[in-house]
Every structure is written in structure tokens, then in C-alpha cells.
Amino acid sequence: MSMAALVTRRRMARLGGFASTQLVVQGIGFASGIALVQSMDQAQYGHYTLALSMVGLANVLLDLGLSTAVLAQGGALHAEPQRLGGLLGDAFAIQRRLLIAGTLLLLPAFAAMFFRQGLEWREVAVLSLLVIACTAFNVHNALAMTVVRLRGDLSMQQWLEVGVNLGKLLLVLAAATILLDAQIAVGVNVIAAAVMLWLLRRYLVAHCGHAESATHEHSHALKSFILRQAPNSLYYCFIGQIAIWLVGVFGSAERVAEVGALGRLAALFTVIGAVVGALVQPYFARASTRRELISGFVALNAFFAILTATLVGVAWVLPTALLWILGKRYAGLTDEVVWMVVASAISSWSGALYAMGAAKGWLVSPLLMIPLGIGTLTWAACTLDVSTVIGSFMMNSAVATVAWVLTFGLVSLRLKSMPASPLGGMR
């Protein structure tokens, strides 16, 4: 498949329509984030940012690549609703065990981190339980959403995301007029995730039958994929949150708040991540020829190269304009915003390449990824002041660059060594 064949009018219209809806979704989410930044006390927003980082960590630990395994395994089953439902049932059975084990492991660690921030025991208990509840809903939703994506039902995904995010914005605005602290803000996320779970369960019953029943037909393949991906998943969840944790341990709640506030400006990368998850990754999961995959690989990298150069340039030239959105308390972070864009762009690019490879079962060996990543992290921690906002983003940029190089190299080599004959699903 040539590049011209890949970039057809129909595909571009589909991509444009989905991306436009995602801009609306992220616009709503961005408005919610700015409302939180400007309505909450800075220390409370720091606690909320720390809680969200814990949700991000738990999302990875309690999934361990299971949703990606379902996507890779389901690529060949996307037109067979009953078998797809059986695959999902097996995945839910595995997920329940991960949820129980992960909760026992993470709950004490989260409580200790909140205590380190000086919170009272009641606040620690409430926030820790809310983080676990939010994660439980999120990982279930991630599995269910793979079916929506494999079926190519973009309208359902768009409707869900617009509706749930709009409801979340209204709840945040209502709470801001009465009382808005870290506990209430995390509670809003829990409510939004629970509503999405209810809607997705109705969708699964309508299109896949009773997907909660395990058939054990796919259990071995799913577990095999998880075992191969688990080391990388653990590494990525650690690396992804280490900057906020270091600022939280060695800095203050105010510094954590600044990291979180700057992260709100990375809304565009969330849009791109949604597009990759909904359109790009399923495309690679279904692709069966070398030419299709190479064309997609070239298009993906060209897009991210242009985007990264453009956004870094804008942040370099117009940092004050970007910071104006966050309010006066964050107006002085002009150098920090540039490094935030650099770190976010490279991480997003690396993540897209990883998603492409994972869709075909191509995973960077943890024996290579983890030592190099930890070595880079150690070098950055010894060289930079990681208690500062700019130091944390510079560290993220260095680690993300290592992941990008390794993932780009692996996917390139696998594409080069592929046979011209059609491929199967997960390997």
C-alpha cells in the first residue's frame, strides 16, 4: 500500500471527524482542568495532582497491558461478536484477580504518600479509597473500550466521551461555587468513570452478549502477552510518575501543583493519544501486509516530527500567552513550559510507536528498556535538581528520548524483517 492509498479521502474524513470531536472532548476537559486550577487552593490542587498521578500508576499496574492484549488478540475477531465477547469475558476474569492483588499492594503505598504530604488520617483514607475506586472503573472501561474500537464504532466512543466529560465539567463548576478540595475533585472523576462503566456495559450486552462469562479459550494467549509486557508496563508506570513523586517528596505541594497545572496545557497530546488509541492502533492490529504497516509507520513519524517542531517553537516564542490561561499564580513558569512541551511531545511520540508495535505483539525487551531507562533516570537525578518543576520536566525529556530511540529501532527492524505475505494476529 502506497502513502497515497493510505491517505484516502474517506480515511482523512474519518480521521478529521474523530479528531474534531476529540478537540471538543479535550476542550471540555481543558475547561474542567482550568476551573480546578483557578478554583482550588494551591496546596489542595497539589494533593489532587498527586492523587491523579496515583490513579495513573494504578491504571497501569492493574491492567499490565491486558487491554492491549485484547486489542492485539481481537484484531482477527473484530467481525465475530460472539468470539469477541468470549475474549472479553476471559480478560475480565484475569482483571478481577489483578484488581484484588493490586489493591492490597497499592493501598498502603498511597496512604504513605498522602501522609508524607501532611494530610490527616481521615483525608488520607478518603483519598486513597477514591483513587482505588477510580482505578477499578478505569481499567474495566479500558477493556470494554477495546471492543468499541475493534468494531470501529467511533460514534459510540465520541458520544460517550463528550457526554461524560460535559457532565464532569458541570459537576466541577457546581462544586466550585460551594466547596472544591482534593477529595471532591477526585470524587468527580470517580462519578464520571462509574457512569461510563454503566453505559459501556449496556453496549457490550447489546453487541457481544454476556461478556462477563469466561470461556478460557483465550486465557493462555492473554496471560502470555501480559507476562511479556508486564516488565515494560511496570517500568513505564514508574517512569511516568517519578517526576511528580520526586517533586512531592523533595519539594512541596505548591511545586506539585505547578507540575500539574502545566500538565493541563498538554491537552493537545491527549487528543493525539485518543486518536492513536481509537484509529491508529486498531489499524495496525487489523493490517495484514508489510506495505500497509510501513506506510502507516512513515505517516505516523512524519506527523509527530512536524507536530513536535511546531509546538516546541510556539512554546519557545509565546510562553507568556500559554501561561496566561493558568492564571497569575503560574505566570512565572516561562522556561518550565518549554520543557513541559518537549517532554510531552517526545513521550506522546514514543507512546504512539509503542502502541503500533504492541498492536502486532512487537515489544521492546525489558532487558534492554529497563536498564537503559533506569540508567538515564539515575544520571538525570544526579545531574538535575529534581525538586524543581523544570528539573522534573528535563528528566522526563531524557527518559522519554531513550524510550523513543529503542521503540523506533525495534519497530523499524521488525518491519524490515517482515515477510510480504499477510500476517496473523498477536504473536
Residue pairs with C-beta under 8 A, 6 or more apart in sequence:
1 289
1 291
1 292
1 295
2 291
2 295
3 295
3 298
3 299
5 295
6 292
6 295
6 296
6 299
7 299
14 154
14 279
15 275
15 279
17 154
18 154
18 158
18 275
18 278
18 279
19 271
19 275
21 158
21 161
21 162
22 158
22 161
22 271
22 274
22 275
23 271
24 162
25 158
25 161
25 162
25 165
25 271
25 274
26 267
26 268
26 270
26 271
26 274
27 267
28 162
28 165
28 166
28 168
28 169
29 165
29 168
29 169
29 267
29 270
30 264
30 267
31 169
32 165
32 168
32 169
32 172
33 264
33 267
34 264
34 325
34 326
35 169
35 172
35 173
35 176
36 45
36 48
36 172
36 180
36 185
37 45
37 260
37 261
37 264
37 326
37 327
37 330
38 326
38 327
39 172
39 176
39 180
40 48
40 180
40 181
40 182
40 185
41 181
42 253
42 254
42 257
42 329
43 253
43 254
43 257
44 180
44 181
44 182
45 182
45 257
45 260
45 261
46 117
46 248
46 252
46 253
46 254
46 255
46 256
46 257
46 260
47 114
47 117
47 119
47 127
47 182
47 253
47 256
48 182
48 185
48 186
48 260
49 244
49 256
49 257
49 259
49 260
49 263
50 113
50 114
50 117
50 244
50 248
50 253
50 256
51 127
51 130
51 131
51 182
51 186
52 186
52 189
52 260
53 241
53 244
53 245
54 106
54 110
54 113
54 131
54 241
55 131
55 134
55 135
55 138
55 186
55 189
56 237
56 240
56 241
57 106
57 237
57 238
57 240
57 241
58 102
58 106
58 131
58 132
58 135
59 135
59 138
59 139
59 142
59 237
60 233
60 234
60 236
60 237
60 240
61 102
61 105
61 106
61 233
61 234
61 237
62 95
62 98
62 99
62 102
62 103
62 135
62 136
62 139
63 95
63 98
63 139
63 142
63 233
64 98
64 226
64 229
64 230
64 233
64 234
65 225
65 226
65 229
65 230
65 232
65 233
65 358
66 91
66 94
66 95
66 98
66 139
66 143
66 222
66 226
67 91
67 139
67 142
67 143
67 145
67 146
68 225
68 229
68 355
68 358
68 359
69 91
69 221
69 222
69 225
69 226
69 229
69 426
70 87
70 88
70 91
70 143
70 146
70 147
70 222
71 146
71 149
71 150
71 281
71 282
71 285
71 358
71 359
72 225
72 285
72 358
72 359
72 360
72 361
72 425
72 426
73 87
73 218
73 221
73 222
73 225
73 425
73 426
74 84
74 87
74 146
74 147
74 150
74 285
74 425
75 150
75 282
75 285
75 286
75 359
75 425
75 426
76 424
76 425
77 83
77 84
77 87
77 150
78 84
78 150
78 151
78 152
78 282
78 286
81 207
81 208
81 209
82 208
82 209
83 217
84 147
84 150
84 151
84 208
85 204
85 208
85 209
85 210
85 211
86 211
86 213
86 215
86 217
86 218
87 217
87 218
87 222
88 143
88 144
88 146
88 147
88 204
88 208
88 211
89 210
89 211
89 212
89 213
89 214
89 215
90 214
90 215
90 216
90 217
90 218
90 219
90 222
91 143
91 218
91 222
92 140
92 143
92 211
92 212
92 214
93 214
93 219
94 219
94 222
94 223
94 226
95 139
95 140
95 143
98 139
99 136
99 139
103 132
103 136
106 132
107 128
107 129
107 132
110 127
110 128
110 131
110 132
111 124
111 125
111 128
113 245
113 248
114 123
114 124
114 127
114 128
115 121
115 124
116 248
116 249
117 248
117 253
119 127
123 182
123 183
126 183
127 182
127 183
127 186
130 183
130 186
130 187
130 190
131 186
133 190
134 186
134 189
134 190
134 193
137 190
137 193
137 194
137 196
137 197
138 193
140 197
140 200
141 193
141 196
141 197
141 200
144 197
144 200
144 201
144 203
144 204
145 157
145 200
147 203
147 204
147 207
147 208
147 211
148 156
148 157
148 200
148 203
149 157
149 277
149 278
149 281
149 282
150 282
150 285
151 207
152 282
154 278
154 279
156 203
157 278
160 196
160 199
160 200
161 274
164 192
164 195
164 196
164 199
165 192
167 192
167 195
168 188
168 189
168 191
168 192
171 188
171 191
171 192
172 180
172 185
172 188
175 184
175 185
175 188
204 211
205 211
221 426
225 361
225 426
228 363
229 358
229 363
231 366
231 370
232 363
232 364
232 366
232 369
232 370
235 366
235 369
235 370
235 373
235 374
236 403
239 373
239 377
239 399
239 403
240 347
242 377
242 395
243 259
243 386
243 392
243 393
243 395
243 396
244 256
244 259
244 260
244 392
246 381
246 386
246 387
246 392
246 395
247 255
247 256
247 259
247 386
247 387
247 388
247 389
247 392
248 256
250 386
250 387
251 387
251 388
255 387
255 388
255 389
258 330
258 333
258 336
258 389
259 389
259 392
259 393
261 326
261 330
262 326
262 330
262 333
262 336
262 337
262 340
262 389
262 393
263 340
263 344
264 326
265 322
265 325
265 326
265 337
265 340
265 341
266 340
266 341
266 344
268 311
269 344
269 345
269 347
269 348
272 307
272 348
272 352
273 348
273 351
273 352
276 351
276 352
276 355
277 355
280 296
280 300
280 352
280 355
280 356
281 355
281 356
281 358
281 359
282 359
283 296
284 293
284 296
284 355
284 356
284 359
284 360
285 359
285 360
285 425
287 293
287 296
287 423
288 422
288 423
289 420
289 422
289 423
290 415
290 418
290 419
290 420
291 420
293 360
293 415
293 418
294 415
296 356
297 356
297 411
297 412
297 415
300 352
300 353
300 356
301 349
301 353
301 408
304 345
304 348
304 349
304 352
307 345
308 345
308 346
308 349
311 341
311 345
312 338
312 341
312 342
312 345
314 322
314 341
315 322
315 337
315 338
315 340
315 341
316 338
319 333
319 334
319 335
319 337
319 338
320 331
320 334
322 337
323 330
323 331
323 332
323 333
323 334
323 337
324 331
333 389
335 390
336 389
336 390
336 393
339 390
339 393
339 394
339 397
340 393
342 393
342 397
343 393
343 394
343 396
343 397
343 400
346 397
346 400
346 401
346 404
347 396
347 400
347 403
349 404
350 400
350 403
350 404
350 407
353 404
353 407
353 408
353 411
354 364
354 403
354 407
356 411
357 363
357 364
357 407
357 410
357 411
357 414
360 414
360 423
360 426
360 427
361 425
361 426
361 427
362 410
362 411
362 414
362 427
363 410
364 406
364 407
364 410
368 406
369 403
369 406
372 402
372 406
373 399
373 402
373 403
376 398
376 399
376 402
377 395
377 398
377 399
379 398
380 386
380 394
380 395
380 398
380 399
381 395
384 391
384 394
384 395
385 391
386 392
386 395
